[in-house]
């Protein structure tokens, strides 16, 4: 009888290993499926919001190619302060602003919990984009949504075929203005060392001048776009997949600011 019992115990080991492996596989599969579902839900939400915009397929030069119905967007979320649109990309999203920089980090425009979060303006910036440096954040999503394509389009170290010249214009539409920006610098930073990048306003003209010179000097490429302390600038920031403290930024200067004809 003792020999029989030992035999039964040994025969259970492969079964236990199988069950453990199966549990690990199921847990991993659940996480993958959950991530894919969250991607889908976020994209479905933002696609639904685009019905409140109209795109001009053949816009005239220096003419804003997107019209936005802010009245309808406010009914969904009163925190909306603008819309970002970069022609020849999929970056086409509402911009919100929270009371801090954490609220919309993992909440969508409709305030649903989702790691895709929202495209949001730094809580310390003026919501009319008249801070010296308006900083806008968005996640680097693996499916390319949100700011997930910034590195592909603008980071020549990440993608040697990246050509900012093909997508050098950024539009920010607010409830009252249509703002056209052009890119003057782009680079990867380390937030543990380069937090000055997120400076919003400057104590003196000299400080701002030094900031701009540093941005141009450290840029991945020379855009040959002149920028001065007379310009308002826009910084788009996203995380990188290389390190936890890595961020990729593109910086743009305001080149046109016109009154918007509201719907």
PyMOL commands that set and color helices and strands:
alter all, ss='L'
color gray80, all
select helices_A, chain A and resi 2-52+70-76+150-154+164-167+195-198+205-218
alter helices_A, ss='H'
color red, helices_A
select strands_A, chain A and resi 53-55+66-68+80-85+92-96+119-121+133-137+169-173+177-190+233-239+246-259
alter strands_A, ss='S'
color yellow, strands_A
deselect
rebuild
show_as cartoon
